[in-house]
Amino acid sequence: MTEHHKKSSLAALTLAAVGIVYGDIGTSPLYTLKTIFDPEHGLALNEANLLGIISLIFWGLTFIVSLKYVTLVLRADNRGEGGIMALMALVLNSVSKAAPRAHYPLMLLGVFGATMFYGDSVITPAISVLSAIEGLEVAAPGLEQYIVPLTIIVLVSLYALQHQGTAGIGRWFGPIMVIWFAALAVMGVVNIIEAPQILAALNPFHALRFMFENRMIAFVALGAVVLAFTGAEALYADMGHFGKSPIRAAWFLVVFPALALNYLGQGALLIVNPAAVDNPFFQQLGAWSVYPLVILSTAATVIASQATISGTFSMTKQAIALGLLPRMRIMHTSASEIGQIYIPAVNWLQLSVVLLAVIGFGSSDKLAGAYGIAVTATMLCTTVLTFFVTRYRWNLPLALCLAATGFFLTMDVLLFSASTLKLFHGGWFPLLLGAVLFTTMLTWKRGRALVFQNLQKHAIPLEDFLSSLFVAPPTRVYGTAIFLRGESDGVPHALLHNLSHNKVLHERVVFFTVHVVEEPWVPADDQVKITELGHQCYQLNVHYGFKDEPDIPKALAQCERLGMTFDMMETSFFIARQTVISTPGSGMATWREHLFVAMSRNARGAADYYQIPTNRVIELGTQVEI
């Protein structure tokens, strides 16, 4: 690739990153200062406090986003992929030999962090769109009663369009968000000129003085200051789509300067006009600008919401591959972009919870408390997991690992602790949502382990079975039979049922096993492995990463380079459909067993999930007790 093409490609990816990666953090100025100076917090609006708050926001953006995420955490990629699921898989891979006892607790921590990300992805659309529509209050106070209905209309429309994907409108995300950040910067500069003394907030002394002088009130305010950092986790999660360089370039060249200028500008506005504190964002340029800003901010918040919705789909797909959720129907919305997917069940379930949040809380101020806990909990989990990467993956000295992550951990604990003060004022919402998802994920993982144990208990070793079978071989019939077989399983139940009922065996028998590794991608050349078992029987192992697309026909086509060809019209797939039965006195608690059974019955079938042609599938039932 020429130097010119590299530069143009980086520019295009940077523009796309501005649109998708930074929508969440980019819309934070809509509600952050308004929430911080909410009368409920008891923080007096004066110049000293303003300098302290703006200084806290500026240095928070510097340390938490610029240093922690953009500089350190982006280095912790799992073969180019980011996000807490990819980080968890990387950590588990790294500690499995060095610190095996830490494996399960770290898995729990990763799952908890993922559930908090789900909470974040529910609150982001609700608070962002609500705060944009609330701008109408500034222009016409009589429109207040229409804010929630209008927010619901925008959100329902957004979720209803998800099945069409973002291929068509996605190209506009970058330019619209560039206009948004340009507007933030211009408004900031205009107001800074009116009160240049706000620039003193760039001195970290004001942040420290504010914390020491105000103590408890400052601690409470921290729970709202964290709203300025929402979306930091998203830039890590989107690393696989854009790469590190475009994300870093977008942050340092566009997003950070625009955010810093706008927060300084809002601070300057409040010095000149303290009455604007009820909604400083929409009063930065005067009455004439309110309606244009409402339109622009609504577009920006819809884009921010779209990014979190797409992130939820991606996270769910990874969770399914890692065995934390049952198989679901996954639709591809783009022929060229493998990452653009749509999961109907997740889409409508998420919309239901988002609408509950909008109707239940009713305003961005009330939702802010819920937002803080979700964001800081995920940040905390990411920092702890990053320590294990630096220590066991990068093999850095212990003192350096403790110093690097300990600094960020101190900030995360402080911010999370401040957010917990809002536990009874909305903070319970993401925790409740996270608890439900956490229980669901662990129940599914534990249930699958119990099913595996039961199958292992009654498993017949495959090699011994084949040896005895061909002492007096059954009748061989024309064609190929493929039996899906779990990892470390014995003889597939489908084969036993077929021999028992049909008394025949195909002339070529292939035992097909899917292995999901704790890496995002497995190179195509390494995916397929064939072992000959004799008598025209073969073991075919296919290895996928948790972001790979499971596709059995495609895997069979790859076998051609290994000397094995498949004609689909002469190939039959035998699958054992498991019916799980809950039995008292063993395994999990009864209610968890019933939950697992319900999920198992509603899980997407293996044939559908692995994209096997339906007219080539033969399903044979089997019961499994847990």
C-alpha positions as CSV (number, residue, x, y, z in Angstrom):
1,M,0.0,0.0,0.0
2,T,1.4,3.4,-0.9
3,E,2.0,6.2,1.6
4,H,-0.9,8.2,0.0
5,H,-3.4,5.3,0.4
6,K,-2.3,4.7,4.0
7,K,-2.9,8.3,4.9
8,S,-6.3,8.4,3.1
9,S,-7.3,5.1,4.8
10,L,-6.3,6.5,8.2
11,A,-8.3,9.7,7.5
12,A,-11.4,7.7,6.5
13,L,-11.2,5.4,9.5
14,T,-10.6,8.4,11.8
15,L,-13.7,10.1,10.4
16,A,-15.7,6.9,10.9
17,A,-14.3,6.6,14.5
18,V,-15.4,10.2,15.3
19,G,-19.0,9.1,14.3
20,I,-19.3,5.8,15.9
21,V,-16.7,5.5,18.8
22,Y,-17.2,8.9,20.4
23,G,-20.9,9.5,20.1
24,D,-21.5,8.5,23.8
25,I,-18.8,10.7,25.4
26,G,-19.4,13.4,22.8
27,T,-23.0,14.0,23.9
28,S,-22.0,14.1,27.6
29,P,-21.9,18.0,27.6
30,L,-25.6,18.0,27.1
31,Y,-26.3,17.0,30.7
32,T,-23.1,16.9,32.8
33,L,-22.9,20.4,34.2
34,K,-26.6,20.7,34.6
35,T,-26.6,17.5,36.7
36,I,-23.5,18.5,38.8
37,F,-25.1,21.8,39.9
38,D,-28.5,20.3,40.5
39,P,-29.9,21.8,43.7
40,E,-30.3,18.3,45.2
41,H,-26.5,18.0,45.4
42,G,-26.2,21.1,47.5
43,L,-23.2,22.5,45.5
44,A,-23.2,26.3,45.5
45,L,-22.7,27.9,42.1
46,N,-19.8,30.3,42.5
47,E,-16.6,31.0,40.6
48,A,-14.3,28.9,42.9
49,N,-16.6,25.8,42.6
50,L,-16.9,26.3,38.9
51,L,-13.1,26.4,38.5
52,G,-12.9,23.2,40.6
53,I,-15.5,21.3,38.7
54,I,-14.2,22.2,35.2
55,S,-10.7,21.4,36.4
56,L,-11.9,18.0,37.7
57,I,-13.6,17.3,34.3
58,F,-10.5,18.4,32.3
59,W,-8.0,16.4,34.2
60,G,-10.4,13.4,34.4
61,L,-10.6,13.4,30.6
62,T,-6.8,13.6,30.6
63,F,-6.1,10.8,33.1
64,I,-9.1,8.4,32.6
65,V,-9.6,8.7,28.8
66,S,-6.3,9.9,27.4
67,L,-3.9,8.0,29.7
68,K,-5.9,5.0,30.9
69,Y,-8.0,4.1,27.9
70,V,-6.3,5.7,24.8
71,T,-2.7,5.1,25.9
72,L,-2.8,2.0,28.2
73,V,-5.9,-0.1,27.7
74,L,-5.9,0.1,23.9
75,R,-2.6,-1.8,24.1
76,A,-4.4,-4.8,25.8
77,D,-5.8,-6.0,22.5
78,N,-6.9,-9.6,21.9
79,R,-5.6,-10.1,18.4
80,G,-6.8,-6.7,17.5
81,E,-10.1,-6.9,19.3
82,G,-11.1,-4.9,22.4
83,G,-14.0,-4.7,24.9
84,I,-14.4,-6.3,28.2
85,M,-15.3,-9.7,26.8
86,A,-12.2,-9.8,24.6
87,L,-10.1,-8.5,27.6
88,M,-11.6,-11.2,29.9
89,A,-10.7,-13.9,27.3
90,L,-7.2,-12.5,27.0
91,V,-6.8,-12.5,30.8
92,L,-8.2,-16.1,31.3
93,N,-5.8,-17.3,28.6
94,S,-2.9,-15.5,30.3
95,V,-3.5,-16.7,33.9
96,S,-4.6,-20.3,33.1
97,K,-1.1,-21.6,33.7
98,A,0.5,-18.9,35.8
99,A,-2.3,-18.4,38.3
100,P,-5.0,-21.1,37.8
101,R,-6.8,-20.2,41.1
102,A,-7.5,-16.8,39.7
103,H,-9.3,-18.2,36.6
104,Y,-12.8,-18.4,38.0
105,P,-12.9,-15.2,40.0
106,L,-11.6,-13.3,37.0
107,M,-14.2,-14.9,34.8
108,L,-16.9,-13.7,37.3
109,L,-15.3,-10.2,37.3
110,G,-15.4,-10.1,33.5
111,V,-19.0,-11.3,33.3
112,F,-20.0,-8.7,35.9
113,G,-18.2,-6.0,33.9
114,A,-20.1,-7.2,30.7
115,T,-23.4,-7.0,32.5
116,M,-22.7,-3.4,33.6
117,F,-21.8,-2.6,30.0
118,Y,-25.3,-3.9,29.1
119,G,-26.7,-1.5,31.8
120,D,-24.7,1.4,30.2
121,S,-26.1,0.5,26.7
122,V,-29.6,0.7,28.1
123,I,-29.2,4.0,29.8
124,T,-27.2,5.7,27.0
125,P,-30.1,5.9,24.5
126,A,-32.5,6.9,27.3
127,I,-30.5,9.7,28.8
128,S,-28.9,11.0,25.6
129,V,-32.2,11.4,23.6
130,L,-34.0,12.7,26.6
131,S,-31.4,15.4,27.3
132,A,-31.5,16.5,23.6
133,I,-35.3,16.8,23.5
134,E,-35.2,18.6,26.8
135,G,-33.7,21.5,24.9
136,L,-37.2,22.4,23.9
137,E,-37.9,23.4,27.5
138,V,-35.4,26.2,27.1
139,A,-37.1,27.6,24.0
140,A,-40.7,27.0,25.1
141,P,-41.3,26.0,28.7
142,G,-44.9,24.9,27.7
143,L,-43.5,22.0,25.6
144,E,-42.3,20.2,28.8
145,Q,-45.2,17.7,28.7
146,Y,-44.2,16.6,25.2
147,I,-40.6,15.7,26.0
148,V,-41.1,12.1,27.1
149,P,-43.6,11.3,24.3
150,L,-41.2,12.7,21.7
151,T,-38.3,10.8,23.2
152,I,-40.3,7.6,23.0
153,I,-41.1,8.2,19.3
154,V,-37.4,8.8,18.5
155,L,-36.3,5.7,20.3
156,V,-39.0,3.4,18.9
157,S,-38.2,4.6,15.4
158,L,-34.5,4.0,16.0
159,Y,-35.0,0.4,17.2
160,A,-37.5,-0.4,14.5
161,L,-34.9,0.5,11.8
162,Q,-32.2,-1.8,13.3
163,H,-33.0,-4.8,11.1
164,Q,-32.0,-2.7,8.0
165,G,-28.5,-2.2,9.4
166,T,-26.4,1.0,9.3
167,A,-24.7,0.4,5.9
168,G,-26.9,3.1,4.3
169,I,-26.9,5.8,6.9
170,G,-23.6,4.9,8.6
171,R,-21.6,7.0,6.1
172,W,-23.3,10.1,7.5
173,F,-22.3,9.4,11.1
174,G,-18.8,10.7,10.8
175,P,-19.6,14.0,9.0
176,I,-22.6,14.7,11.4
177,M,-20.5,14.1,14.5
178,V,-17.6,16.3,13.1
179,I,-20.2,19.1,12.7
180,W,-21.3,18.3,16.3
181,F,-17.8,18.5,17.7
182,A,-17.1,21.7,15.7
183,A,-20.2,23.2,17.2
184,L,-19.0,22.2,20.7
185,A,-15.6,23.8,20.1
186,V,-17.0,27.1,18.6
187,M,-19.6,27.5,21.4
188,G,-16.8,26.9,23.9
189,V,-14.5,29.5,22.3
190,V,-17.3,32.1,22.1
191,N,-18.0,31.8,25.8
192,I,-14.4,31.6,26.9
193,I,-13.8,35.0,25.2
194,E,-16.6,36.4,27.5
195,A,-15.0,35.1,30.7
196,P,-11.3,34.1,30.0
197,Q,-10.7,33.6,33.7
198,I,-12.2,30.1,33.3
199,L,-8.9,29.1,31.7
200,A,-7.5,29.0,35.2
201,A,-9.3,25.6,35.5
202,L,-6.5,24.1,33.4
203,N,-4.4,24.3,36.6
204,P,-5.0,21.0,38.5
205,F,-4.6,23.0,41.8
206,H,-8.2,24.1,41.5
207,A,-9.5,20.5,41.3
208,L,-7.4,19.5,44.4
209,R,-8.5,22.7,46.3
210,F,-12.2,22.0,45.4
211,M,-11.9,18.4,46.8
212,F,-10.2,19.4,50.0
213,E,-12.3,22.4,50.8
214,N,-15.7,20.9,50.1
215,R,-15.1,17.3,51.3
216,M,-18.5,15.5,51.4
217,I,-20.2,17.9,48.9
218,A,-17.3,17.4,46.5
219,F,-17.5,13.6,46.9
220,V,-21.2,13.8,46.1
221,A,-20.4,16.0,43.0
222,L,-17.9,13.3,41.8
223,G,-20.9,11.0,41.2
224,A,-22.1,13.5,38.6
225,V,-18.6,14.5,37.3
226,V,-18.2,10.9,36.1
227,L,-20.9,11.6,33.5
228,A,-18.2,13.5,31.5
229,F,-16.3,10.2,31.0
230,T,-19.2,8.0,29.8
231,G,-18.3,6.3,26.6
232,A,-14.6,5.7,27.5
233,E,-15.4,1.9,27.5
234,A,-16.9,2.2,24.0
235,L,-13.7,3.4,22.4
236,Y,-12.0,0.2,23.7
237,A,-14.8,-2.0,22.6
238,D,-14.7,-0.6,19.0
239,M,-11.0,-1.1,18.6
240,G,-11.6,-4.2,16.4
241,H,-13.6,-2.2,14.0
242,F,-11.2,0.7,13.5
243,G,-7.8,-0.1,15.0
244,K,-5.8,1.8,17.5
245,S,-4.4,4.6,15.3
246,P,-7.7,6.0,14.0
247,I,-9.2,5.9,17.6
248,R,-6.2,7.7,19.0
249,A,-6.1,10.3,16.2
250,A,-9.9,11.0,16.5
251,W,-9.5,11.5,20.2
252,F,-6.5,13.8,20.3
253,L,-7.2,15.8,17.1
254,V,-11.0,16.2,17.3
255,V,-12.9,14.9,20.4
256,F,-10.7,15.9,23.3
257,P,-10.1,19.5,22.2
258,A,-13.8,20.0,21.4
259,L,-14.9,18.6,24.7
260,A,-12.3,20.5,26.7
261,L,-13.3,23.8,25.0
262,N,-17.0,23.2,25.5
263,Y,-16.8,22.4,29.2
264,L,-14.6,25.5,29.7
265,G,-17.1,27.5,27.7
266,Q,-20.1,26.3,29.8
267,G,-18.1,27.2,32.9
268,A,-17.5,30.7,31.4
269,L,-21.2,31.0,30.6
270,L,-22.1,30.2,34.2
271,I,-19.6,32.8,35.5
272,V,-21.3,35.5,33.3
273,N,-24.9,34.2,33.6
274,P,-25.5,32.0,36.7
275,A,-29.2,31.8,35.8
276,A,-28.3,29.5,32.8
277,V,-27.5,26.7,35.3
278,D,-30.9,25.0,34.7
279,N,-29.6,24.0,31.2
280,P,-26.3,25.6,30.3
281,F,-25.7,23.6,27.1
282,F,-28.7,25.1,25.2
283,Q,-28.0,28.6,26.5
284,Q,-24.5,29.0,25.2
285,L,-25.3,31.1,22.1
286,G,-28.6,32.7,23.1
287,A,-32.3,32.1,22.2
288,W,-31.8,32.0,18.4
289,S,-29.7,28.9,18.6
290,V,-31.9,26.6,20.7
291,Y,-33.9,25.0,17.9
292,P,-30.9,24.3,15.7
293,L,-29.1,22.9,18.7
294,V,-32.1,20.6,19.5
295,I,-32.0,19.2,16.0
296,L,-28.2,18.8,15.9
297,S,-28.1,17.3,19.4
298,T,-31.0,14.9,18.6
299,A,-29.0,13.7,15.5
300,A,-25.9,13.3,17.7
301,T,-27.7,11.4,20.4
302,V,-29.3,9.0,17.9
303,I,-25.9,8.3,16.5
304,A,-24.5,7.7,20.1
305,S,-27.5,5.4,20.8
306,Q,-26.9,3.5,17.5
307,A,-23.3,2.9,18.6
308,T,-24.3,1.4,21.9
309,I,-27.1,-0.8,20.3
310,S,-24.6,-2.2,17.8
311,G,-22.1,-2.7,20.7
312,T,-24.8,-4.7,22.5
313,F,-25.4,-7.0,19.5
314,S,-21.6,-7.6,19.2
315,M,-21.3,-8.3,22.9
316,T,-24.2,-10.7,22.8
317,K,-22.6,-12.6,19.9
318,Q,-19.3,-12.9,21.9
319,A,-21.2,-14.1,25.0
320,I,-23.0,-16.8,23.0
321,A,-19.6,-18.0,21.5
322,L,-18.1,-18.1,25.0
323,G,-20.9,-20.2,26.3
324,L,-22.5,-17.5,28.5
325,L,-25.8,-17.2,26.7
326,P,-28.0,-19.6,24.6
327,R,-27.8,-19.5,20.8
328,M,-30.0,-16.8,19.3
329,R,-31.0,-15.8,15.8
330,I,-28.3,-13.5,14.4
331,M,-29.0,-11.7,11.1
332,H,-26.3,-10.0,9.0
333,T,-27.3,-6.6,7.8
334,S,-24.4,-6.1,5.4
335,A,-22.9,-8.4,2.8
336,S,-19.5,-6.8,3.0
337,E,-19.1,-6.0,6.7
338,I,-19.1,-9.1,8.9
339,G,-19.4,-7.1,12.1
340,Q,-22.8,-5.6,11.2
341,I,-25.3,-7.9,12.8
342,Y,-28.9,-7.7,14.1
343,I,-30.2,-9.9,16.9
344,P,-34.1,-9.5,17.0
345,A,-34.5,-10.9,20.6
346,V,-31.9,-8.5,22.0
347,N,-33.2,-5.5,20.0
348,W,-36.8,-5.7,21.3
349,L,-35.8,-6.6,24.8
350,Q,-33.4,-3.7,25.0
351,L,-36.0,-1.3,23.6
352,S,-38.5,-2.5,26.3
353,V,-36.0,-1.7,29.1
354,V,-35.0,1.6,27.5
355,L,-38.6,2.7,27.4
356,L,-39.1,1.6,31.0
357,A,-36.2,3.8,31.9
358,V,-37.5,6.8,30.0
359,I,-41.0,6.5,31.4
360,G,-39.9,5.6,34.9
361,F,-37.3,8.3,35.4
362,G,-38.8,10.9,33.1
363,S,-35.8,13.2,32.9
364,S,-32.1,13.1,32.2
365,D,-31.4,14.5,35.7
366,K,-33.0,11.5,37.4
367,L,-31.3,9.0,35.0
368,A,-27.9,10.5,35.7
369,G,-27.6,8.6,39.0
370,A,-28.3,5.3,37.3
371,Y,-25.7,6.1,34.6
372,G,-22.8,6.8,37.0
373,I,-22.9,3.3,38.6
374,A,-23.0,1.4,35.3
375,V,-20.1,3.4,33.9
376,T,-17.8,3.3,36.9
377,A,-18.4,-0.4,37.6
378,T,-17.3,-1.3,34.1
379,M,-14.3,1.0,34.4
380,L,-13.3,-0.7,37.7
381,C,-13.6,-4.2,36.2
382,T,-11.5,-3.1,33.1
383,T,-8.7,-1.7,35.4
384,V,-8.5,-4.9,37.5
385,L,-8.4,-7.1,34.4
386,T,-5.7,-4.9,32.8
387,F,-3.5,-5.5,35.8
388,F,-3.5,-9.2,35.0
389,V,-2.7,-8.5,31.4
390,T,0.3,-6.3,32.3
391,R,1.6,-8.9,34.8
392,Y,0.9,-12.3,33.1
393,R,0.6,-11.4,29.4
394,W,3.3,-8.7,29.1
395,N,5.4,-10.1,32.0
396,L,6.1,-6.6,33.4
397,P,7.7,-6.3,36.9
398,L,5.1,-6.5,39.7
399,A,6.0,-3.0,41.1
400,L,5.4,-1.4,37.7
401,C,2.1,-3.3,37.2
402,L,0.8,-2.2,40.6
403,A,1.9,1.4,40.1
404,A,0.4,1.7,36.6
405,T,-3.0,0.1,37.3
406,G,-3.0,1.1,41.0
407,F,-3.1,4.8,40.1
408,F,-6.2,4.3,37.8
409,L,-7.8,1.9,40.3
410,T,-7.7,4.6,43.0
411,M,-9.6,7.0,40.7
412,D,-12.1,4.3,39.6
413,V,-12.8,3.3,43.3
414,L,-13.3,6.9,44.2
415,L,-15.7,7.5,41.3
416,F,-17.6,4.3,41.9
417,S,-17.9,5.0,45.6
418,A,-19.3,8.5,44.8
419,S,-21.8,6.9,42.3
420,T,-23.1,4.5,45.0
421,L,-24.5,7.5,46.9
422,K,-27.1,7.5,44.1
423,L,-28.0,3.9,44.9
424,F,-31.6,4.8,46.0
425,H,-31.9,7.6,43.4
426,G,-31.6,5.5,40.2
427,G,-28.4,3.6,40.9
428,W,-30.4,0.5,41.7
429,F,-31.6,0.3,38.1
430,P,-28.4,-0.8,36.3
431,L,-27.4,-3.0,39.3
432,L,-30.8,-4.8,39.1
433,L,-30.4,-5.2,35.4
434,G,-26.8,-6.4,35.8
435,A,-27.9,-8.9,38.5
436,V,-30.5,-10.4,36.2
437,L,-28.1,-10.8,33.4
438,F,-25.3,-12.0,35.7
439,T,-27.6,-14.7,37.1
440,T,-28.7,-15.6,33.6
441,M,-25.2,-16.0,32.2
442,L,-23.9,-18.0,35.1
443,T,-27.0,-20.2,35.1
444,W,-26.5,-21.0,31.4
445,K,-22.8,-21.7,31.9
446,R,-23.4,-23.9,34.9
447,G,-26.3,-25.7,33.2
448,R,-24.2,-26.5,30.2
449,A,-21.5,-27.8,32.5
450,L,-24.0,-30.1,34.2
451,V,-25.3,-31.3,30.8
452,F,-21.7,-32.0,29.8
453,Q,-21.1,-33.9,33.1
454,N,-24.2,-36.0,32.5
455,L,-23.2,-36.9,28.9
456,Q,-19.6,-37.7,30.1
457,K,-21.0,-40.0,32.7
458,H,-22.8,-42.1,30.1
459,A,-20.3,-41.5,27.3
460,I,-18.9,-44.5,25.3
461,P,-15.3,-43.9,24.1
462,L,-15.5,-43.4,20.3
463,E,-12.4,-45.4,19.4
464,D,-13.4,-48.4,21.4
465,F,-16.9,-48.3,20.0
466,L,-15.7,-48.2,16.4
467,S,-13.3,-51.1,17.0
468,S,-16.2,-53.2,18.3
469,L,-18.6,-52.0,15.6
470,F,-16.5,-53.2,12.8
471,V,-16.0,-56.7,14.2
472,A,-19.4,-57.4,12.6
473,P,-20.0,-54.2,10.5
474,P,-23.5,-53.0,9.7
475,T,-24.7,-52.5,6.2
476,R,-23.0,-49.5,4.6
477,V,-25.2,-47.2,2.5
478,Y,-24.2,-44.6,-0.2
479,G,-23.3,-41.1,0.9
480,T,-21.7,-39.2,3.8
481,A,-23.1,-38.9,7.3
482,I,-21.9,-36.0,9.5
483,F,-22.6,-36.3,13.2
484,L,-22.2,-33.2,15.4
485,R,-20.2,-34.2,18.4
486,G,-19.4,-32.0,21.5
487,E,-15.9,-31.4,22.7
488,S,-14.6,-34.5,24.6
489,D,-17.9,-36.3,24.0
490,G,-18.0,-40.0,23.4
491,V,-20.1,-41.6,20.7
492,P,-22.8,-39.1,19.5
493,H,-26.3,-40.1,20.6
494,A,-27.5,-39.5,17.1
495,L,-25.2,-42.3,15.8
496,L,-26.5,-44.7,18.5
497,H,-30.1,-43.9,17.6
498,N,-29.5,-44.2,13.9
499,L,-27.8,-47.6,14.3
500,S,-30.5,-48.8,16.7
501,H,-33.4,-47.8,14.5
502,N,-32.1,-47.9,10.9
503,K,-29.5,-50.6,11.3
504,V,-27.2,-49.0,8.7
505,L,-24.1,-46.9,8.5
506,H,-23.1,-44.5,5.7
507,E,-20.1,-45.4,3.5
508,R,-18.3,-42.3,4.9
509,V,-18.8,-41.1,8.5
510,V,-17.6,-37.8,9.8
511,F,-17.7,-36.7,13.4
512,F,-17.8,-32.9,13.5
513,T,-16.7,-31.0,16.6
514,V,-16.7,-27.2,17.0
515,H,-14.1,-25.7,19.4
516,V,-14.4,-22.1,20.5
517,V,-11.1,-20.7,21.7
518,E,-10.6,-17.7,24.0
519,E,-9.3,-15.6,21.1
520,P,-11.4,-13.3,18.8
521,W,-10.3,-14.8,15.5
522,V,-8.8,-18.1,14.2
523,P,-7.0,-17.8,10.8
524,A,-8.8,-19.7,8.1
525,D,-5.8,-22.0,7.5
526,D,-5.8,-23.1,11.2
527,Q,-9.6,-23.6,11.5
528,V,-10.0,-27.1,10.1
529,K,-8.2,-30.3,11.3
530,I,-9.0,-33.9,10.1
531,T,-8.1,-37.1,11.9
532,E,-8.6,-40.5,10.2
533,L,-10.2,-43.1,12.4
534,G,-10.2,-46.0,10.0
535,H,-13.1,-47.7,8.1
536,Q,-13.9,-44.5,6.2
537,C,-14.6,-42.7,9.6
538,Y,-13.0,-39.3,10.3
539,Q,-12.9,-36.8,13.2
540,L,-13.2,-33.2,11.8
541,N,-12.3,-30.5,14.3
542,V,-13.2,-26.9,13.5
543,H,-11.8,-24.1,15.7
544,Y,-13.5,-20.7,15.9
545,G,-12.7,-17.5,17.8
546,F,-15.5,-15.9,19.7
547,K,-16.0,-13.3,17.0
548,D,-15.8,-15.7,14.1
549,E,-18.9,-16.6,12.2
550,P,-19.9,-20.3,12.7
551,D,-20.5,-21.7,9.2
552,I,-20.4,-25.5,8.8
553,P,-20.8,-25.5,4.9
554,K,-17.9,-23.0,4.7
555,A,-15.8,-25.2,7.0
556,L,-16.6,-28.3,4.8
557,A,-15.5,-26.4,1.7
558,Q,-12.1,-25.7,3.5
559,C,-11.6,-29.4,3.8
560,E,-10.9,-29.6,0.1
561,R,-7.3,-28.4,0.6
562,L,-6.9,-31.3,3.1
563,G,-8.0,-33.8,0.5
564,M,-11.6,-34.3,1.6
565,T,-14.5,-33.1,-0.5
566,F,-18.2,-32.9,0.3
567,D,-21.2,-33.0,-2.1
568,M,-24.1,-31.4,-0.2
569,M,-26.7,-33.4,-2.1
570,E,-25.0,-36.6,-0.9
571,T,-24.3,-35.4,2.7
572,S,-26.7,-35.8,5.7
573,F,-26.3,-34.1,9.0
574,F,-27.4,-36.0,12.1
575,I,-28.0,-33.8,15.1
576,A,-29.2,-34.9,18.6
577,R,-31.7,-32.4,19.9
578,Q,-31.3,-32.4,23.7
579,T,-34.3,-32.1,25.9
580,V,-33.1,-31.1,29.4
581,I,-35.0,-32.3,32.4
582,S,-34.6,-30.8,35.9
583,T,-34.3,-33.4,38.7
584,P,-34.4,-32.4,42.3
585,G,-31.5,-32.9,44.8
586,S,-28.5,-32.3,42.5
587,G,-26.9,-29.7,40.3
588,M,-28.3,-26.2,40.8
589,A,-31.1,-24.7,42.9
590,T,-34.5,-25.7,41.5
591,W,-35.4,-22.3,40.3
592,R,-32.1,-22.0,38.4
593,E,-32.6,-25.4,36.8
594,H,-36.1,-24.4,35.6
595,L,-34.6,-21.2,34.2
596,F,-31.9,-23.2,32.4
597,V,-34.5,-25.6,31.0
598,A,-36.6,-22.7,29.8
599,M,-33.6,-21.1,28.1
600,S,-32.5,-24.4,26.6
601,R,-36.0,-25.0,25.1
602,N,-36.0,-21.6,23.5
603,A,-32.4,-21.6,22.3
604,R,-31.8,-21.5,18.5
605,G,-31.3,-24.9,17.0
606,A,-27.7,-26.1,16.2
607,A,-28.6,-26.6,12.5
608,D,-29.9,-23.0,12.2
609,Y,-27.0,-21.5,14.2
610,Y,-24.3,-23.3,12.2
611,Q,-26.0,-22.4,8.9
612,I,-26.6,-26.1,7.8
613,P,-29.0,-26.4,4.9
614,T,-32.3,-27.4,6.5
615,N,-33.1,-30.0,3.9
616,R,-30.0,-32.0,4.8
617,V,-30.6,-32.2,8.5
618,I,-31.9,-35.2,10.5
619,E,-32.7,-34.5,14.1
620,L,-32.9,-37.3,16.7
621,G,-34.2,-36.5,20.2
622,T,-32.4,-37.4,23.5
623,Q,-33.1,-36.5,27.1
624,V,-30.5,-35.2,29.5
625,E,-31.1,-34.9,33.3
626,I,-29.4,-32.2,35.4
